[in-house]
């Protein structure tokens, strides 16, 4: 990579970090009593040295709740080197994990990291220290801030028996781009809150919602991260406790072909459908249910075209009527303008005519029929 790469107003410095602590906040769905952290050097050019890492409950700003702080170990070691392309699981430890709470992961990198493996649209404030190891400190004074996650792949939570997970697999619309920072207003967040409310009424199983959306993601080609067909196995099928997968992916495959220099990566509606069929078959082989989301309207977006709209309509018609998915979530119907169905409703448009605002993401989450997640056995289809 040459120079800083910017996408969707998120910039990662190629130089990475050196003798600094990076403190990141992640949001939980279900409560639990044991945890471990997953770190990744998937895109690192060289070995990544982790000098120290801690997990704690979030206070305010960069502060943790001191009594909750846990030093992480990896195979019993407080410091670990992660080879390029590899991931590491911390040792599991007892910790009271709150429902709908915020956890803080602090990582100290003693040496030069090089360009870090990162998730651009973190949607939570990340705090970067001046030189030094601040992993055990209550707060980080004079920290600089960013809106991305670095090296953190996830937090595994051991919850009550028979807790299952639904993975939301998609692009920036699933990632929650243009929703309010530090507010948890993505459509997967809304789904999680509805499922928790249902459980509190004594209805249905306890279900965690795992958001694996990546801004810029496409089915067939790399963008910010690997293409969907490559990452589906790791980011969806291999998640702990997964029973159901929601797929909302394809709008960037349509739109990116209108961006200068990417015309040779154009795909047809049939290509997008073929890719989605691959997701379905691979999920069914694992005994998972998979639900299809219709693609949102994007008239007015910077990569809109009439040809692209025709592809979107064709894909959505197949999602609704093709019978390949175990269920359909009509996100398109939930947020489109009834008078101009090629466009988002003005009340749901964040301003770029592609991504919803908080109200639009809520409408998407509210459009999901919770009966899809009933306690029924998964039927494999071949």
N, C-alpha and C positions, 0 to 999 in steps of 0.2 A: 504494500500500500504506500502510496506517495502522498505525503501531506495529510492533514486532517480530513476525514471523510464525514460529510454531513448528510443526514437523511431526516426528513420530517422535523427539522429544527433541532435535531439532537447531534452533537458533535463529540467524537471520541478523539482524545489526543493520542497520536501515534507513539509518543514517547512513554506513555503509560505512567507508572508510579515508581518512586524510589524512596526507601526509608520513610514510608508514609502509611497511615492507617486509613482505610476506607470503611466507613460505617453506613450500612444500608438497612432499609426498613422493608419488611415483607408483611403482608396481611394474611391472617389465618381465616379459615371458614369454621371447621368443627373444632371442638375442644379436645384435648388429649392429655396424656400423662407421661409421655416419653417422646423424645425427639432425636433427630440427627440431621445434619446439614450435608448437602451435596454440592461440591465445588467442581468446576470444570476449567480445563485448559485446552478446550477443544480446538480453538483457533490460534493458540499460542505458537509463536515461531521458535520458542525454546523452552527449557524447563522453567516452571514457575515455583519459586521458593515462597512458602507460606511460613512466616516467622512465628505467628500466633494468630489464633482465631477464637472469638467468643460469641456466644448467643445469650441474649437477655430480653426481657420485656422492655417495651418502649416507654419512656417517660414523656418529655416534651422536647421539641427541637432535636439536638444531637444527644440528649441525655437518655440514659438507661435507668431502669429501676435497679439499684445496686444489689439488693438482696436476691434478685433473680439471675444474676450473672453466672454463666457457666463457661469455663475455659474448655474449648474443644480439643479433642485428641483424635489422631488418625492412626489406627493400629497401635494405639498406646503412646503415640508420639505427639508432643505439643507442636513440633515443627515438622513440616513435610515438604517434599519437592514433588510437584506434579509434572510428569513428562508431557511433551507436546501431544495433543490429541486425546489426552486421558482425563478421567474424572476421579474424584476421591470422595468416599463416604466417611464422615466423621463417625467415631464410636457413639453408639446410642447412649443416652443418659436420661434419668428421671427429671421431669420438669412439668409443672402445671402449665399447659398451653391453653390460653383463653379462647373461647368462641368469639369469632369476629374481632380478634385482637391484633396488635402489631408487635412483631418481633424485630429485634435489632441484631444484625450480623456484622461484626467488626473483624476486619482482616488486616493484618500488618504484613506489608511486603518490604523486607529489609533491603533487597537489592533492586536493580533495574528490572522491571517486569517486561519491558517491550510492550507493543500494542496488546492490550488485554482482550481476552474473551469478554464480551459485554452484551447486555440487552439494552437497546437504545431507549425504549419507551418504558422506563421504570415506573413513572407516575407517582413516585414517592421521592422526597428529598433525600439525596445521598450526601454525606458529609465527608470531606477529605481533609486530613490533618496537615499541619506543618510537619517537619521531620520528627520522627519518633514513633514509638509503640504506645498507642492510646487505647488498645483493645480492652483493657480492664478499667479504664477511667470512666467516671460517671458521665462526663460530657467531653466534648472536643472543643476547646476554646479556639476562636479565630479560624474556624474551619471554612473552607470554600465549599460551595454546594453545586451539585449537578442533579440530573433527573434520570440517571441510568443506573443499572446494576452491573457489577463487575464480578466475574467468576462464579457468582452464586447461581446454581442450577435449580435449587429447590430446598425445601425443608420437609422431611418426612415426619409425620406425627402419628404416633400410636394412639388410637382412639378406642372407643367402646367396641365390643364385639359386634360383628355384622355391619360395621360402617363400610360403605363403599364410596367410590369416587366417580365423578363424571369429568371427563377431559373436554375442554373447549379448545378446538384446534382451528386456527385461522390466521388472519393477517392483522393489520393495524386496527380494524374495526373490532376484532376480538381482543386485541391488546388494549384497546381503550383510548387510542390516540385522540387528543383534543378534549378528553374529559378533564374534570377539575383535579389539579395536583393535590395529593395527600387526602383525597376524599373518598376513594373507593366507589366510583360511580360508573364502572364499566358494566356491560350487560352480564358478564359472568358474575360480577359482584351482586347484581340484582337477583340473578337466579339463585345464588347462594343464600341470600337473605330470605327469599321465598321458601326455599327448601327447609331452612332452619325454622322458620315460622310454622311450617306444616308439621315438622317434627315436634315442636313444642306443644302442638295441639294433639299429639299422640297419633298422628297419621303418617304412615310411610316410614321407610328406613332413614337412618342418619346418613347424609350424603355430603361428602366434601366436593368442592368445585375447584378444579385445577386449570388455571388459565395458561395455555401454551400458545397463545397468539404471538406472532412476530411481525412487527411493522414492515411492510414491503414484501411480505412472503408471497410466493407464487407456487403453483403446483408443479410446473415443468421446468422452471429455470431458477437459478440462484439469484438472490438480491441481497438483502440484509440477512444473512444466514443461508443455510442450505435450503434447496427446493423442498416443497412439501412432501414429495414422494420419498425423498431421502430421509427426512427427519420424522416421518410418521411413526416408524417403528420405535424410535427412542423417545420422542416427545409425547406420543399418545399410547401406544400399545404397551410400553414397558413401565408405565407409571404404577406406583404401588397402589393396590386396591382398586384399580380401574375396572368398572363394569360397563360404562356407557361412554360413547364419544359423540360429540356434536361437531360436525364439519361445516365451516363457513369459509370457503376459500375458492378463489377463481377470478375475483374482480381485477386483481393486478395482472393476471395473465391476459385479460382483455385489454386493460388500459395501457400497460407498459409498451405495447406494440406501437402506440402513437407517440412515444417519447423518442427524441432524436437519438439515433444510434442503436435502437433496439428493434427496429422493424424486422430484422432477421429472426427474432424470437417470437413472432406472432403465432398464436395458436387459434384453432377453430373452436366452435362450441362443442363439436364432437370430441376434440382433444380434451377439453375440460371435463366433459362427461366421462371419458375414458379414465382420466386420472381419478375422478371421484369414485368410479367403480373399483379401482384398485384399493382405495381406502376401505370401501365397504367389504370387499373380499378378504382383505388382510385382517380386518377387525373380526369378521365372522369366523375365520380360521382359529382365532384366539378365543372364540366363544363370547365375544363382546357384542353388545348392541351398538348400532351407529345411526345417528339421526342427521338428516340433511337440512341445512339452512339455505333459504333462497337468498340470492345476491341482492344487495340494496341498490336502489336507483342512484345514478351518478351524473345525471345531466347537469352541466355547468362546471363539473370538475375539470381540471386542466388537461386530463387525458381522455375526455369524453369524445365519442364520435358516433354517428348514426350506425355505422357498421358494428361498433362495439355494443351499442344498445341492442341490436338484433341478436348478437351472441348472448347477451345477458338474458334476454327474453327466452331464447331457446333453452339455455341451461336451466332457468327457473321452471319452465314447462316440464322438463324432464324430471327435475327434483320433485315437483308436485305430483306428477302422474306416472312416473316410470316404475314405481313399485320396488325399486332396488333398496331404498333405505328402510330401516325398521320403523321410522316415523319421520314426519316433516315438520319443520318449524318455519313458518312463513314470515320471516323478518321483513321481507319486501313489503308485504301487505300492511305490516304494523307501522311502517314509517313513511311510506310514499304519500305524495300529495294526491288525494282522490281526483282532483281536477286536472292534474298534470302528472300522471303516474310514472313518467321518466325521471321525476325529481323527488328529492326529499321534501317532506312538509317543512315549511319555513320555521315552524316552532321546534323542529327537531334537527335543524341544520346548524352545524357548528360554524359555518361560514365558508367552508371550502367546497360545499356541495357534494362531498364524498363521505365525510365522517360525521356521525351524529354528535349532538351536544349531550349534556347530562340527561336532559328530558328524553332525547331520542334513544339513548342507551337504556333508560328505564323502560321505555315502550318496548324495546326489543326483549328485555328480560321478562316483562309482563306478558309478552306474547307466547311464551313457552308453556305448553300444556304440561302441568306437573304429573299428570297421569302417565306420561311417557316413562317416568321413573318409578313405576310401581314395583312391588316385590314379586316379580315373576321371573321364571327361569329364562335364560337366553336360549333361543333356538338357532342353531347354526344353519346357515344357508349356503348351499354350494351350487 
